[in-house]
């Protein structure tokens, strides 16, 4: 038996979500919910040995619920205590990588409920999950997970970052009539106030850091090229944290040609 599952990072975000519901706190829960593990409720499964858990030939039943609009939602929990508080009789859970649970909620259901019955209960529908995780949810989840868990070589993380869509935070500027007259790309500040290009592994990472901006897709090569051209001291991935710094030497190695327009500040 391994250590009991308790996804503390998601619980911290749910505690804030319980008292303050807005785009930032929603995005903060979602970006955290792709890392670590989540529990599925399999209490009604038909198992030969419940103490041993699922085995060959067992029939697994994963709990879900239907909301008032008829949406079929997957139930997931951040620890067994919160699951047991909801279904105290014969509780049985199945731990899964959190990103796989989110992907299952998008693929096989119409969304997800995390910690049903808890004050911080979080509901995200499939279209909200796709919007928050971007064009390639699996890649976004893997990259965010890498920054949290730090169990893969940094070179492997960089290779994945170069292949996946990344996002920049774009701030529109409007005239008195509300017409957009220009846009600017937000940058981050280092520990000593130095300017850094900011890039993000998903739109949810953007909105957890700057909730009122546009999350615009681009590529690492574009960000690297602009950072070097504009004299930034480097770049930072997911500045809401855990973050990944990219010094100029790394940026130079990835500043080659890339599809799509480069982000420009202005």
DANOR-V151627 format. One record per pair of residues at least 4 apart in sequence whose C-alpha atoms are under 7 Angstrom apart, sorted by the first residue. I is the first residue (numbers start at 1). J is the second residue. If there is no record, write none. Layout:
i=I j=J
i=I j=J
//
This chain:
i=5 j=37
i=5 j=79
i=6 j=78
i=6 j=79
i=7 j=11
i=7 j=36
i=7 j=37
i=7 j=38
i=7 j=78
i=7 j=79
i=8 j=12
i=9 j=13
i=9 j=32
i=10 j=14
i=10 j=29
i=10 j=32
i=10 j=33
i=11 j=15
i=11 j=78
i=12 j=16
i=13 j=17
i=13 j=28
i=13 j=29
i=14 j=18
i=14 j=29
i=14 j=120
i=15 j=120
i=16 j=20
i=16 j=25
i=17 j=21
i=17 j=25
i=17 j=26
i=17 j=120
i=18 j=119
i=18 j=120
i=21 j=25
i=21 j=26
i=22 j=26
i=23 j=27
i=23 j=207
i=23 j=211
i=24 j=28
i=24 j=207
i=24 j=208
i=24 j=211
i=25 j=29
i=25 j=208
i=26 j=30
i=27 j=31
i=27 j=204
i=27 j=205
i=27 j=207
i=27 j=208
i=28 j=32
i=28 j=204
i=28 j=208
i=29 j=33
i=30 j=204
i=31 j=204
i=31 j=205
i=33 j=98
i=34 j=98
i=34 j=99
i=34 j=102
i=34 j=141
i=34 j=145
i=35 j=98
i=35 j=99
i=35 j=144
i=35 j=145
i=35 j=148
i=36 j=97
i=36 j=98
i=37 j=95
i=37 j=96
i=37 j=97
i=37 j=98
i=38 j=76
i=38 j=77
i=38 j=78
i=38 j=95
i=38 j=96
i=38 j=97
i=38 j=98
i=39 j=76
i=39 j=77
i=39 j=78
i=39 j=79
i=39 j=93
i=39 j=94
i=39 j=95
i=39 j=96
i=40 j=62
i=40 j=75
i=40 j=76
i=40 j=77
i=40 j=93
i=40 j=94
i=40 j=95
i=41 j=62
i=41 j=63
i=41 j=75
i=41 j=76
i=41 j=92
i=41 j=93
i=41 j=94
i=42 j=60
i=42 j=61
i=42 j=62
i=42 j=63
i=42 j=92
i=42 j=93
i=42 j=94
i=43 j=90
i=43 j=91
i=43 j=92
i=43 j=93
i=44 j=61
i=45 j=59
i=45 j=60
i=45 j=61
i=46 j=58
i=46 j=59
i=46 j=60
i=47 j=54
i=47 j=58
i=47 j=59
i=48 j=58
i=49 j=53
i=54 j=58
i=63 j=74
i=63 j=75
i=64 j=72
i=64 j=73
i=64 j=74
i=64 j=75
i=65 j=72
i=65 j=73
i=65 j=74
i=65 j=75
i=66 j=70
i=66 j=71
i=66 j=72
i=66 j=73
i=67 j=71
i=67 j=72
i=71 j=110
i=72 j=109
i=72 j=110
i=73 j=109
i=73 j=110
i=73 j=111
i=73 j=112
i=73 j=113
i=74 j=105
i=74 j=109
i=74 j=111
i=74 j=112
i=74 j=113
i=75 j=112
i=75 j=113
i=75 j=114
i=76 j=113
i=76 j=114
i=76 j=115
i=77 j=82
i=77 j=83
i=77 j=114
i=77 j=115
i=78 j=115
i=79 j=83
i=80 j=84
i=81 j=85
i=82 j=86
i=82 j=115
i=83 j=87
i=84 j=88
i=84 j=91
i=86 j=117
i=87 j=91
i=96 j=100
i=96 j=101
i=97 j=101
i=98 j=102
i=99 j=103
i=99 j=141
i=100 j=104
i=101 j=105
i=102 j=106
i=103 j=107
i=104 j=108
i=105 j=109
i=105 j=110
i=105 j=111
i=105 j=112
i=105 j=126
i=106 j=110
i=106 j=111
i=106 j=126
i=110 j=125
i=110 j=126
i=111 j=124
i=111 j=125
i=111 j=126
i=112 j=123
i=112 j=124
i=112 j=125
i=113 j=122
i=113 j=123
i=113 j=124
i=114 j=121
i=114 j=122
i=114 j=123
i=115 j=121
i=115 j=122
i=116 j=121
i=117 j=121
i=124 j=128
i=124 j=129
i=125 j=129
i=126 j=130
i=127 j=131
i=128 j=132
i=129 j=133
i=130 j=134
i=130 j=137
i=132 j=202
i=132 j=203
i=132 j=204
i=133 j=137
i=133 j=140
i=133 j=202
i=133 j=203
i=133 j=204
i=134 j=202
i=134 j=203
i=136 j=140
i=137 j=141
i=138 j=142
i=139 j=143
i=139 j=164
i=140 j=144
i=140 j=201
i=140 j=202
i=141 j=145
i=142 j=146
i=143 j=147
i=143 j=157
i=143 j=161
i=143 j=201
i=144 j=148
i=144 j=201
i=145 j=149
i=146 j=150
i=146 j=151
i=146 j=152
i=146 j=157
i=147 j=242
i=147 j=243
i=147 j=244
i=148 j=242
i=152 j=156
i=152 j=157
i=153 j=157
i=154 j=158
i=155 j=159
i=156 j=160
i=157 j=161
i=158 j=162
i=159 j=163
i=160 j=164
i=161 j=220
i=162 j=219
i=162 j=220
i=165 j=217
i=165 j=218
i=165 j=219
i=166 j=199
i=166 j=200
i=166 j=201
i=166 j=202
i=166 j=217
i=166 j=218
i=166 j=219
i=166 j=220
i=167 j=199
i=167 j=200
i=167 j=201
i=167 j=202
i=167 j=203
i=167 j=215
i=167 j=216
i=167 j=217
i=167 j=218
i=168 j=185
i=168 j=198
i=168 j=199
i=168 j=200
i=168 j=215
i=168 j=216
i=168 j=217
i=169 j=185
i=169 j=186
i=169 j=206
i=169 j=213
i=169 j=214
i=169 j=215
i=169 j=216
i=170 j=183
i=170 j=184
i=170 j=185
i=170 j=186
i=170 j=213
i=170 j=214
i=170 j=215
i=170 j=216
i=171 j=183
i=171 j=184
i=171 j=185
i=171 j=186
i=171 j=213
i=171 j=214
i=172 j=180
i=172 j=182
i=172 j=183
i=172 j=184
i=173 j=180
i=173 j=181
i=173 j=182
i=173 j=183
i=174 j=178
i=174 j=179
i=174 j=180
i=174 j=181
i=175 j=179
i=175 j=180
i=175 j=181
i=183 j=266
i=184 j=265
i=184 j=266
i=185 j=264
i=185 j=265
i=187 j=195
i=187 j=196
i=187 j=197
i=187 j=198
i=188 j=195
i=188 j=196
i=188 j=197
i=188 j=198
i=189 j=193
i=189 j=194
i=189 j=195
i=189 j=196
i=190 j=194
i=190 j=195
i=190 j=196
i=194 j=233
i=195 j=232
i=195 j=233
i=196 j=232
i=196 j=233
i=196 j=234
i=196 j=235
i=196 j=236
i=197 j=227
i=197 j=232
i=197 j=234
i=197 j=235
i=197 j=236
i=198 j=235
i=198 j=236
i=198 j=237
i=198 j=239
i=199 j=236
i=199 j=237
i=199 j=238
i=200 j=205
i=200 j=206
i=200 j=237
i=200 j=238
i=201 j=205
i=201 j=238
i=202 j=206
i=203 j=207
i=203 j=215
i=204 j=208
i=205 j=209
i=205 j=238
i=206 j=210
i=206 j=215
i=207 j=211
i=208 j=240
i=209 j=240
i=218 j=222
i=218 j=260
i=219 j=223
i=219 j=258
i=220 j=224
i=221 j=225
i=221 j=254
i=221 j=255
i=221 j=256
i=221 j=257
i=221 j=258
i=222 j=226
i=222 j=255
i=222 j=258
i=222 j=262
i=222 j=263
i=223 j=227
i=223 j=262
i=223 j=263
i=224 j=228
i=224 j=251
i=224 j=252
i=224 j=254
i=224 j=255
i=225 j=229
i=225 j=255
i=226 j=230
i=226 j=263
i=226 j=264
i=227 j=231
i=227 j=232
i=227 j=234
i=228 j=232
i=233 j=247
i=233 j=248
i=234 j=246
i=234 j=247
i=234 j=248
i=235 j=245
i=235 j=246
i=235 j=247
i=236 j=243
i=236 j=244
i=236 j=245
i=236 j=246
i=237 j=243
i=237 j=244
i=237 j=245
i=238 j=242
i=238 j=243
i=238 j=244
i=239 j=243
i=246 j=250
i=246 j=251
i=247 j=251
i=248 j=252
i=249 j=253
i=250 j=254
i=251 j=255
//
